[in-house]
Amino acid sequence: MELQLSTPALLFSAITLLMLAFTNRFLAIATLIRGLHKNYLKEPDSALIVDQIHNLRRRLTLIKNMQLFGVFSFLLCVICMYLLFQGFTSAANWVFVMSMASLLIALIISLVEIQISTKALNLELSDMEEIFEKRSSSLDVFFKKDNKKEDE
């Protein structure tokens, strides 16, 4: 199978959409950090805030790496297209493989970041669990609560 000029060009739209998603995640994290900073200044000893700060720092690093590998993949696609245009198909094949590998790494990092963001949401919900366990609702039939105290 021979690589054609249109093949790496197809990745342009996919990489661009991923970069937009990564940038939106970055902007959401930046907003959370600014809000958390205000809360931290009010309550610097809150364990929940400190845990969230550590979590956001890790997520920020992951998002930076996602963006880095996404841009690198995009750059390699451009180089691949140039090599194909110049007739260096063998080199273009290798550059395309590296571009795909870089995109794969960005997606794997994105998956890890999603897992960490879920943990962050669980931290946020942890202080409300006690209230949830004490209340009763007609919807309890559909949304079963864990009876941790009964299992012990």
C-alpha positions in Angstrom: 0.0 0.0 0.0 1.4 3.4 -1.0 0.8 6.5 1.1 -0.9 9.2 -0.9 -1.0 13.0 -0.2 -4.6 12.8 0.8 -4.0 10.3 3.7 -2.0 12.7 6.0 -4.3 15.5 4.9 -7.3 13.6 6.4 -5.6 13.8 9.8 -5.6 17.6 9.8 -9.3 17.8 10.7 -9.0 15.1 13.4 -5.9 16.6 15.0 -7.5 20.1 14.9 -10.6 18.9 16.6 -8.5 17.1 19.3 -6.4 20.2 19.8 -9.7 22.2 20.3 -10.9 19.6 22.9 -7.5 19.7 24.7 -7.6 23.5 24.7 -11.1 23.5 26.1 -10.0 21.1 28.9 -7.1 23.5 29.6 -9.4 26.5 29.9 -11.8 24.6 32.2 -8.8 23.6 34.4 -7.6 27.2 34.5 -11.1 28.4 35.6 -11.2 25.8 38.3 -7.7 26.7 39.5 -8.6 30.4 39.8 -11.8 29.6 41.7 -9.9 27.1 44.0 -7.2 29.7 44.7 -9.9 32.1 46.0 -11.2 29.3 48.2 -7.7 28.4 49.4 -7.1 32.0 50.5 -10.2 31.8 52.6 -9.5 28.3 54.1 -5.8 27.4 53.6 -6.1 24.4 56.0 -8.9 22.6 54.1 -7.8 19.1 53.2 -10.3 18.9 50.3 -8.8 22.0 48.7 -5.3 20.7 49.1 -6.2 17.4 47.5 -7.9 19.2 44.6 -4.8 21.4 44.1 -2.6 18.4 43.7 -5.1 16.8 41.4 -5.4 19.9 39.2 -1.6 20.2 39.0 -1.3 16.6 37.7 -4.1 17.3 35.2 -2.5 20.5 34.0 0.7 18.6 33.3 -1.1 15.9 31.4 -3.0 18.5 29.3 0.2 20.2 28.5 1.7 16.9 27.3 -1.5 16.1 25.4 -1.2 19.4 23.6 2.5 18.9 23.0 2.0 15.5 21.3 -1.0 16.8 19.4 1.0 19.7 17.9 3.9 17.3 17.2 1.6 15.0 15.4 0.2 17.9 13.3 3.8 19.1 12.5 4.8 15.6 11.4 1.7 15.4 9.1 2.8 18.6 7.4 6.3 17.2 7.0 4.9 14.0 5.7 2.9 15.9 3.1 5.9 17.9 2.0 8.0 14.7 1.7 5.2 13.1 -0.4 5.0 16.2 -2.6 8.8 16.0 -3.1 8.6 12.3 -4.0 10.4 10.9 -0.9 7.7 8.2 -0.2 9.9 6.0 2.0 10.7 8.9 4.4 7.1 10.1 4.2 5.9 6.7 5.4 8.2 6.8 8.4 7.2 10.3 9.3 3.5 9.4 8.9 4.0 6.4 11.3 5.7 8.8 13.8 2.8 11.2 13.4 0.3 8.5 14.1 2.3 7.3 17.1 2.4 10.9 18.5 -1.4 11.1 18.1 -1.8 7.8 19.8 0.3 9.0 22.8 -1.8 12.2 23.0 -5.0 10.1 23.1 -3.5 7.7 25.8 -2.6 10.8 27.9 -6.1 12.1 27.4 -7.5 8.8 28.7 -5.4 9.1 31.8 -6.4 12.7 32.3 -10.1 11.7 32.1 -9.5 9.1 34.8 -7.9 11.7 37.0 -10.7 14.2 36.4 -13.2 11.6 37.5 -11.2 11.2 40.7 -11.4 15.0 41.1 -15.2 14.9 40.8 -15.4 12.1 43.3 -13.3 14.3 45.7 -15.8 17.1 45.2 -18.7 14.7 45.8 -17.2 13.1 48.9 -18.3 15.8 51.3 -21.9 15.5 50.1 -22.1 11.7 50.5 -23.1 11.8 54.1 -26.1 14.0 53.3 -27.1 11.7 50.4 -27.0 8.6 52.7 -29.2 10.2 55.3 -32.0 11.3 53.0 -34.8 9.2 51.6 -36.6 9.8 48.3 -39.2 8.2 46.2 -36.5 7.7 43.5 -34.5 5.3 45.8 -36.3 2.5 44.0 -34.5 3.4 40.8 -31.3 4.7 42.2 -30.2 2.2 44.8 -27.9 3.5 47.5 -25.0 1.5 48.8 -25.7 0.2 52.3 -22.1 0.2 53.5 -23.2 0.2 57.2 -25.4 -2.8 56.8 -22.6 -4.9 55.1 -20.2 -4.3 58.1 
